[in-house]
């Protein structure tokens, strides 16, 4: 996301704040989370831990 976009989104939210917008944001968030979690289950993907991303031979985070 470009650096100025979060500020523009915040300004839009402040100008158009209302219950309908809040409900739309919550619905979209729930939809994305549900879609993401179902996609992972269908494909059998396991979640990765921090240790899965370490280089061979690294046993701790500095």
SULJOUR-V329362 format. One record per backbone hydrogen bond with DSSP energy under -1.0 kcal/mol. CO is the residue of the C=O (numbers start at 1). NH is the residue of the N-H. Records with the same first field share a line. If there is no record, write none. Layout:
CO=NH + NH
This chain:
4=8
5=9
6=10
7=11
8=12
9=13
10=14
11=15
12=16
18=22
19=23
20=24
21=25
22=26
23=27
24=28
25=29
26=30
27=31
28=32
29=33
30=34
31=35
32=36
33=37
34=38
35=39
36=40
37=41
38=42
39=43
40=45
50=53
55=58
